[in-house]
């Protein structure tokens, strides 16, 4: 009897663990020309182009906080892994305030990184979001 209770308990614990992991979506389905949002560690698949875009990291964020007056706007740099037809490229998306665009091969990447800095809050890596629109 004790053995059945232990096995049932382990089974239920495993189900709860799987249910918790199901809420974490690491791959987003995206469409060419439509904006999608990625957190660090997530990737988007654009099936019509046989393309995946993986948001690896924010390697620099020197943007001037919105509540401060600066002599330069600063930049934000996102490290992205781009896979097209199985070929992987490490690219860097660099911008400052608002939307920026960057050309890679035959594609244009329009992007924005949030949140925008304020002087009273240190942005954690888990808070960053990359808003991307890929066009041809």
Secondary structure, 3 states (H helix, E strand, C coil): CHHHHHHHHHHHHHHHHHHHHHCCCCEEECCCCCCEEEECCCEEEEHHHCEEEEEEEEEEECCCCCCCCCCCCCCEEEEEEEEECCEEEEEEEEECCCCEEEEECCEEEEEEEECCCECCECCCHHHCEEEEEEEC
